[in-house]
Amino acid sequence: MDFEIATVKAILTEHDLLKEIKSTKTVANTGISYDSRTVKPGYMFFCKGNFKPEYLSVARQNGATTYVSENEYPEGTGMTAIIVTNVTRAMAVLSATYYNFPQNDLFIIGLRERRVRPVQLTLHTQF
């Protein structure tokens, strides 16, 4: 599945996460990753956690065309920079969209305590 920048912009704007997009070209991303070692050509890379700019350099060398971050990095020169307010939330909504909302296919189970005894539970399922 290709992930167009226009789609990314719409999703991030809807969730009030987008600060700005710095791009010189229209890019269709062919995958997403937060691990620079697993990036392939055309991927979108997420700069999150204990991020070091060297990771962005490795992702760029491996073929990443776009990066999502809370800050702009000089190591990402030539890439499309998507600057957001919260990168972990942006990663959550973008990955859910990219993988076509897999949470919708989950089987939901609910447990409820019947009385004061925690060992007596009733199982509720949704079909």
C-alpha positions in Angstrom: 0.0 0.0 0.0 1.3 3.4 -0.9 0.9 6.1 1.7 0.4 9.6 0.1 1.5 12.7 1.8 -2.0 14.2 1.3 -3.4 11.3 3.2 -0.9 11.8 6.0 -1.6 15.5 6.2 -5.4 14.9 6.4 -5.0 12.3 9.2 -2.6 14.4 11.3 -4.7 17.5 10.8 -7.8 15.6 11.9 -6.1 14.5 15.1 -4.6 18.0 15.7 -1.0 16.6 15.5 0.4 18.4 12.5 2.7 21.4 12.9 4.1 21.5 9.3 5.2 19.5 6.3 8.5 20.5 4.7 8.6 18.9 1.3 10.1 19.7 -2.1 8.2 16.9 -3.9 5.2 14.6 -3.8 6.1 11.4 -2.1 4.3 8.1 -1.9 5.7 6.0 1.0 5.8 2.3 0.5 6.2 1.3 4.1 6.7 2.7 7.6 9.3 2.0 10.3 10.7 3.4 13.5 13.9 1.2 13.3 16.5 2.7 11.0 17.9 -0.8 10.4 14.7 -2.1 8.8 14.1 0.8 6.5 13.8 0.1 2.8 13.6 2.4 -0.2 10.5 4.6 -0.1 9.8 4.1 3.6 8.5 6.7 6.1 10.7 6.8 9.2 9.5 7.8 12.7 12.0 9.6 15.0 10.9 8.7 18.5 12.1 7.6 21.9 15.8 7.9 22.7 16.4 9.3 19.2 19.8 10.1 17.9 20.3 12.0 14.7 22.6 9.2 13.4 19.5 7.0 13.2 18.0 9.4 10.7 21.2 9.3 8.7 21.1 5.5 8.6 17.4 5.5 7.6 18.2 8.0 4.8 21.1 5.8 3.5 18.7 2.8 3.5 16.2 4.7 1.3 13.8 6.5 3.6 12.1 9.4 1.8 10.1 10.9 4.6 10.6 11.3 8.4 8.1 12.1 11.1 9.4 14.0 14.1 8.8 16.6 16.7 11.8 18.5 15.5 13.5 19.2 12.2 17.0 17.6 11.7 19.7 18.6 9.3 20.4 14.9 8.8 17.1 14.7 7.0 18.1 17.2 4.3 16.5 16.2 1.0 13.8 14.2 2.7 10.2 15.2 3.3 9.9 16.3 7.0 6.6 15.9 8.7 6.8 17.9 12.0 4.2 16.9 14.6 3.3 17.9 18.2 3.6 14.3 19.5 5.4 11.7 17.5 4.1 8.6 19.4 0.5 9.7 18.9 1.2 10.4 15.2 2.8 7.0 14.8 -0.3 5.4 16.4 -2.8 7.0 14.0 -0.6 6.7 10.9 0.3 3.1 11.5 -3.4 2.2 12.1 -4.3 3.8 8.8 -1.4 2.3 7.0 -2.3 -1.2 8.1 -6.0 -0.7 7.5 -7.2 -0.4 11.1 -6.3 -4.0 12.3 -7.9 -3.3 15.7 -11.3 -3.5 14.1 -10.8 -7.3 13.5 -9.9 -8.0 17.1 -12.2 -10.3 19.2 -13.3 -8.4 22.2 -13.6 -10.1 25.6 -14.9 -8.5 28.8 -14.6 -9.9 32.3 -16.7 -8.7 35.2 -16.7 -9.5 38.8 -20.0 -11.0 40.0 -19.9 -10.4 43.7 -17.2 -9.6 46.1 -15.3 -12.8 45.4 -12.8 -12.1 42.6 -12.7 -15.8 41.6 -16.3 -15.7 40.4 -16.1 -14.0 37.0 -18.7 -13.8 34.2 -17.4 -13.9 30.7 -19.0 -11.4 28.2 -18.2 -11.7 24.5 -19.0 -9.6 21.5 -19.7 -11.5 18.3 
